[in-house]
């Protein structure tokens, strides 16, 4: 299973969405949404980047999350993406202090 497929399935399940609902919310035709999302999750096909951007928006994750190999780095990317502007400033300050 590709890292993209793994991350997509994880994020979709955490969001509590079916493959069809995610696909439709991401702008995929209702008639093919479930089948296309299933193919993406199985790694049979990869979506184009515009589709990745729409899926990421629906799931509230950064696009890079889908391509991050390391689980902790993926978690950090999502945490930072969802953080308030003030929390982001704090995260950046801490990261700068340790690098």
C-alpha positions as protocol buffer text, in pm:
chain_id: "A"
residue {
  index: 1
  type: UNK
  ca { x: 0 y: 0 z: 0 }
}
residue {
  index: 2
  type: UNK
  ca { x: 136 y: 342 z: -93 }
}
residue {
  index: 3
  type: UNK
  ca { x: 185 y: 608 z: 169 }
}
residue {
  index: 4
  type: UNK
  ca { x: -77 y: 818 z: -9 }
}
residue {
  index: 5
  type: UNK
  ca { x: -332 y: 535 z: 11 }
}
residue {
  index: 6
  type: UNK
  ca { x: -256 y: 474 z: 378 }
}
residue {
  index: 7
  type: UNK
  ca { x: -285 y: 840 z: 477 }
}
residue {
  index: 8
  type: UNK
  ca { x: -602 y: 890 z: 273 }
}
residue {
  index: 9
  type: UNK
  ca { x: -777 y: 597 z: 437 }
}
residue {
  index: 10
  type: UNK
  ca { x: -663 y: 704 z: 787 }
}
residue {
  index: 11
  type: UNK
  ca { x: -778 y: 1062 z: 743 }
}
residue {
  index: 12
  type: UNK
  ca { x: -1111 y: 961 z: 590 }
}
residue {
  index: 13
  type: UNK
  ca { x: -1188 y: 720 z: 873 }
}
residue {
  index: 14
  type: UNK
  ca { x: -1091 y: 975 z: 1139 }
}
residue {
  index: 15
  type: UNK
  ca { x: -1323 y: 1225 z: 969 }
}
residue {
  index: 16
  type: UNK
  ca { x: -1602 y: 966 z: 980 }
}
residue {
  index: 17
  type: UNK
  ca { x: -1674 y: 988 z: 608 }
}
residue {
  index: 18
  type: UNK
  ca { x: -1759 y: 713 z: 365 }
}
residue {
  index: 19
  type: UNK
  ca { x: -1558 y: 692 z: 45 }
}
residue {
  index: 20
  type: UNK
  ca { x: -1859 y: 819 z: -146 }
}
residue {
  index: 21
  type: UNK
  ca { x: -1923 y: 1117 z: 83 }
}
residue {
  index: 22
  type: UNK
  ca { x: -1558 y: 1220 z: 72 }
}
residue {
  index: 23
  type: UNK
  ca { x: -1546 y: 1189 z: -304 }
}
residue {
  index: 24
  type: UNK
  ca { x: -1861 y: 1394 z: -356 }
}
residue {
  index: 25
  type: UNK
  ca { x: -1746 y: 1659 z: -106 }
}
residue {
  index: 26
  type: UNK
  ca { x: -1416 y: 1680 z: -297 }
}
residue {
  index: 27
  type: UNK
  ca { x: -1599 y: 1747 z: -622 }
}
residue {
  index: 28
  type: UNK
  ca { x: -1592 y: 1401 z: -778 }
}
residue {
  index: 29
  type: UNK
  ca { x: -1903 y: 1302 z: -974 }
}
residue {
  index: 30
  type: UNK
  ca { x: -2154 y: 1128 z: -748 }
}
residue {
  index: 31
  type: UNK
  ca { x: -2180 y: 828 z: -980 }
}
residue {
  index: 32
  type: UNK
  ca { x: -1808 y: 749 z: -962 }
}
residue {
  index: 33
  type: UNK
  ca { x: -1705 y: 902 z: -626 }
}
residue {
  index: 34
  type: UNK
  ca { x: -1705 y: 580 z: -425 }
}
residue {
  index: 35
  type: UNK
  ca { x: -1523 y: 377 z: -692 }
}
residue {
  index: 36
  type: UNK
  ca { x: -1256 y: 644 z: -746 }
}
residue {
  index: 37
  type: UNK
  ca { x: -1192 y: 689 z: -374 }
}
residue {
  index: 38
  type: UNK
  ca { x: -1168 y: 312 z: -338 }
}
residue {
  index: 39
  type: UNK
  ca { x: -908 y: 300 z: -615 }
}
residue {
  index: 40
  type: UNK
  ca { x: -710 y: 579 z: -447 }
}
residue {
  index: 41
  type: UNK
  ca { x: -721 y: 401 z: -110 }
}
residue {
  index: 42
  type: UNK
  ca { x: -607 y: 72 z: -263 }
}
residue {
  index: 43
  type: UNK
  ca { x: -324 y: 246 z: -446 }
}
residue {
  index: 44
  type: UNK
  ca { x: -453 y: 135 z: -783 }
}
residue {
  index: 45
  type: UNK
  ca { x: -466 y: 493 z: -912 }
}
residue {
  index: 46
  type: UNK
  ca { x: -329 y: 825 z: -788 }
}
residue {
  index: 47
  type: UNK
  ca { x: -536 y: 1141 z: -805 }
}
residue {
  index: 48
  type: UNK
  ca { x: -407 y: 1451 z: -980 }
}
residue {
  index: 49
  type: UNK
  ca { x: -283 y: 1728 z: -754 }
}
residue {
  index: 50
  type: UNK
  ca { x: -598 y: 1939 z: -789 }
}
residue {
  index: 51
  type: UNK
  ca { x: -801 y: 1645 z: -660 }
}
residue {
  index: 52
  type: UNK
  ca { x: -552 y: 1597 z: -374 }
}
residue {
  index: 53
  type: UNK
  ca { x: -598 y: 1963 z: -283 }
}
residue {
  index: 54
  type: UNK
  ca { x: -978 y: 1925 z: -273 }
}
residue {
  index: 55
  type: UNK
  ca { x: -957 y: 1604 z: -68 }
}
residue {
  index: 56
  type: UNK
  ca { x: -717 y: 1769 z: 176 }
}
residue {
  index: 57
  type: UNK
  ca { x: -952 y: 2064 z: 218 }
}
residue {
  index: 58
  type: UNK
  ca { x: -1246 y: 1836 z: 299 }
}
residue {
  index: 59
  type: UNK
  ca { x: -1038 y: 1636 z: 550 }
}
residue {
  index: 60
  type: UNK
  ca { x: -875 y: 1948 z: 702 }
}
residue {
  index: 61
  type: UNK
  ca { x: -522 y: 1824 z: 643 }
}
residue {
  index: 62
  type: UNK
  ca { x: -234 y: 1980 z: 447 }
}
residue {
  index: 63
  type: UNK
  ca { x: -166 y: 1830 z: 106 }
}
residue {
  index: 64
  type: UNK
  ca { x: 182 y: 1721 z: 214 }
}
residue {
  index: 65
  type: UNK
  ca { x: 29 y: 1496 z: 480 }
}
residue {
  index: 66
  type: UNK
  ca { x: -58 y: 1243 z: 211 }
}
residue {
  index: 67
  type: UNK
  ca { x: 306 y: 1210 z: 103 }
}
residue {
  index: 68
  type: UNK
  ca { x: 482 y: 1215 z: 443 }
}
residue {
  index: 69
  type: UNK
  ca { x: 645 y: 879 z: 514 }
}
residue {
  index: 70
  type: UNK
  ca { x: 706 y: 930 z: 888 }
}
residue {
  index: 71
  type: UNK
  ca { x: 395 y: 894 z: 1106 }
}
residue {
  index: 72
  type: UNK
  ca { x: 510 y: 1150 z: 1364 }
}
residue {
  index: 73
  type: UNK
  ca { x: 592 y: 1406 z: 1095 }
}
residue {
  index: 74
  type: UNK
  ca { x: 249 y: 1347 z: 939 }
}
residue {
  index: 75
  type: UNK
  ca { x: 82 y: 1399 z: 1278 }
}
residue {
  index: 76
  type: UNK
  ca { x: 281 y: 1718 z: 1334 }
}
residue {
  index: 77
  type: UNK
  ca { x: 183 y: 1850 z: 990 }
}
residue {
  index: 78
  type: UNK
  ca { x: -186 y: 1797 z: 1065 }
}
residue {
  index: 79
  type: UNK
  ca { x: -154 y: 1945 z: 1414 }
}
residue {
  index: 80
  type: UNK
  ca { x: 18 y: 2255 z: 1278 }
}
residue {
  index: 81
  type: UNK
  ca { x: -235 y: 2286 z: 993 }
}
residue {
  index: 82
  type: UNK
  ca { x: -530 y: 2278 z: 1234 }
}
residue {
  index: 83
  type: UNK
  ca { x: -372 y: 2504 z: 1496 }
}
residue {
  index: 84
  type: UNK
  ca { x: -487 y: 2858 z: 1560 }
}
residue {
  index: 85
  type: UNK
  ca { x: -254 y: 3139 z: 1448 }
}
residue {
  index: 86
  type: UNK
  ca { x: -140 y: 3188 z: 1808 }
}
residue {
  index: 87
  type: UNK
  ca { x: -67 y: 2819 z: 1854 }
}
residue {
  index: 88
  type: UNK
  ca { x: 126 y: 2817 z: 1525 }
}
residue {
  index: 89
  type: UNK
  ca { x: 344 y: 3099 z: 1652 }
}
residue {
  index: 90
  type: UNK
  ca { x: 415 y: 2899 z: 1967 }
}
residue {
  index: 91
  type: UNK
  ca { x: 499 y: 2585 z: 1770 }
}
residue {
  index: 92
  type: UNK
  ca { x: 735 y: 2782 z: 1547 }
}
residue {
  index: 93
  type: UNK
  ca { x: 902 y: 2948 z: 1846 }
}
residue {
  index: 94
  type: UNK
  ca { x: 962 y: 2612 z: 2014 }
}
residue {
  index: 95
  type: UNK
  ca { x: 1095 y: 2459 z: 1692 }
}
residue {
  index: 96
  type: UNK
  ca { x: 1334 y: 2751 z: 1641 }
}
residue {
  index: 97
  type: UNK
  ca { x: 1460 y: 2724 z: 1997 }
}
residue {
  index: 98
  type: UNK
  ca { x: 1564 y: 2362 z: 1953 }
}
residue {
  index: 99
  type: UNK
  ca { x: 1710 y: 2370 z: 1605 }
}
